[in-house]
Amino acid sequence: MILPTKRIHQNRALLTVGAEVLRRLNEPKTVSKLWDEIQKAYRGRVSAPTLTYDWFILSLDLLFALNTIHLNDGLIAKAKQRK
């Protein structure tokens, strides 16, 4: 689920979806804006499996658990890196 397996395509693994999310978080965005951007990215790939909304939300949960993103005033943003 988190990593690709025999049954989970590499483009559907939560780490891969999370990487797509992080790539698009150059500025804070709403969940719906981020979802629209991710959907467009996955539709443009011929070999990519369909990405469902619940799988997208699971990737956000994973990123939040890893302290990679945070939610502030309804906007998702990258967490600040510690030095």
C-alpha positions as a Markdown table, in Angstrom:
| # | Residue | x | y | z |
|---|---|---|---|---|
| 1 | Met | 0.0 | 0.0 | 0.0 |
| 2 | Ile | 2.7 | 2.5 | 1.0 |
| 3 | Leu | 5.2 | 0.9 | -1.4 |
| 4 | Pro | 4.6 | -0.8 | -4.8 |
| 5 | Thr | 3.8 | -4.6 | -4.6 |
| 6 | Lys | 2.7 | -7.3 | -7.0 |
| 7 | Arg | -0.9 | -6.0 | -6.6 |
| 8 | Ile | -0.2 | -2.3 | -6.3 |
| 9 | His | 1.1 | -0.5 | -9.4 |
| 10 | Gln | 4.1 | 1.7 | -8.7 |
| 11 | Asn | 2.1 | 4.8 | -9.8 |
| 12 | Arg | -0.6 | 4.0 | -7.3 |
| 13 | Ala | 1.7 | 3.4 | -4.2 |
| 14 | Leu | 1.1 | 6.0 | -1.5 |
| 15 | Leu | 4.7 | 7.2 | -1.6 |
| 16 | Thr | 4.4 | 7.9 | -5.4 |
| 17 | Val | 1.1 | 9.7 | -5.0 |
| 18 | Gly | 2.6 | 11.7 | -2.1 |
| 19 | Ala | 5.6 | 12.6 | -4.2 |
| 20 | Glu | 3.1 | 14.0 | -6.8 |
| 21 | Val | 1.4 | 16.0 | -4.1 |
| 22 | Leu | 4.7 | 17.5 | -2.9 |
| 23 | Arg | 5.7 | 18.3 | -6.4 |
| 24 | Arg | 2.6 | 20.5 | -6.8 |
| 25 | Leu | 2.8 | 22.2 | -3.4 |
| 26 | Asn | 5.0 | 25.1 | -4.5 |
| 27 | Glu | 2.5 | 27.3 | -2.7 |
| 28 | Pro | -0.3 | 26.5 | -0.1 |
| 29 | Lys | -3.4 | 25.0 | -1.8 |
| 30 | Thr | -6.8 | 23.7 | -0.9 |
| 31 | Val | -7.5 | 20.0 | -1.0 |
| 32 | Ser | -9.9 | 20.4 | -4.0 |
| 33 | Lys | -7.3 | 22.4 | -6.0 |
| 34 | Leu | -4.6 | 19.8 | -5.2 |
| 35 | Trp | -7.0 | 17.0 | -6.2 |
| 36 | Asp | -7.8 | 18.6 | -9.5 |
| 37 | Glu | -4.1 | 19.0 | -10.3 |
| 38 | Ile | -3.3 | 15.4 | -9.3 |
| 39 | Gln | -6.3 | 14.1 | -11.4 |
| 40 | Lys | -5.0 | 16.0 | -14.5 |
| 41 | Ala | -1.5 | 14.6 | -14.0 |
| 42 | Tyr | -2.8 | 11.0 | -13.7 |
| 43 | Arg | -5.1 | 11.4 | -16.7 |
| 44 | Gly | -2.2 | 12.4 | -18.9 |
| 45 | Arg | -0.3 | 9.1 | -18.3 |
| 46 | Val | -1.3 | 6.2 | -20.4 |
| 47 | Ser | 0.2 | 3.5 | -18.2 |
| 48 | Ala | -1.0 | 5.0 | -14.9 |
| 49 | Pro | -3.9 | 3.3 | -13.1 |
| 50 | Thr | -6.9 | 5.3 | -12.1 |
| 51 | Leu | -6.4 | 7.2 | -8.9 |
| 52 | Thr | -9.4 | 7.5 | -6.6 |
| 53 | Tyr | -10.2 | 10.3 | -4.2 |
| 54 | Asp | -9.8 | 8.0 | -1.1 |
| 55 | Trp | -6.4 | 6.9 | -2.3 |
| 56 | Phe | -5.4 | 10.6 | -2.7 |
| 57 | Ile | -6.6 | 11.3 | 0.9 |
| 58 | Leu | -4.6 | 8.3 | 2.2 |
| 59 | Ser | -1.5 | 9.8 | 0.6 |
| 60 | Leu | -2.2 | 13.1 | 2.4 |
| 61 | Asp | -2.6 | 11.2 | 5.6 |
| 62 | Leu | 0.8 | 9.5 | 5.1 |
| 63 | Leu | 2.5 | 12.9 | 4.3 |
| 64 | Phe | 0.9 | 14.4 | 7.4 |
| 65 | Ala | 2.0 | 11.5 | 9.6 |
| 66 | Leu | 5.6 | 11.9 | 8.2 |
| 67 | Asn | 5.4 | 15.7 | 9.1 |
| 68 | Thr | 5.9 | 16.6 | 5.5 |
| 69 | Ile | 2.8 | 18.7 | 5.1 |
| 70 | His | 0.5 | 20.7 | 7.4 |
| 71 | Leu | -2.9 | 22.2 | 7.3 |
| 72 | Asn | -3.3 | 25.9 | 8.1 |
| 73 | Asp | -6.6 | 27.9 | 7.5 |
| 74 | Gly | -7.9 | 25.2 | 5.1 |
| 75 | Leu | -4.7 | 25.2 | 3.0 |
| 76 | Ile | -2.2 | 22.4 | 2.7 |
| 77 | Ala | 1.4 | 23.5 | 2.6 |
| 78 | Lys | 4.8 | 21.8 | 2.8 |
| 79 | Ala | 6.2 | 21.7 | 6.4 |
| 80 | Lys | 9.2 | 23.7 | 7.1 |
| 81 | Gln | 12.4 | 21.7 | 7.1 |
| 82 | Arg | 14.3 | 21.5 | 10.3 |
| 83 | Lys | 18.0 | 22.4 | 10.2 |
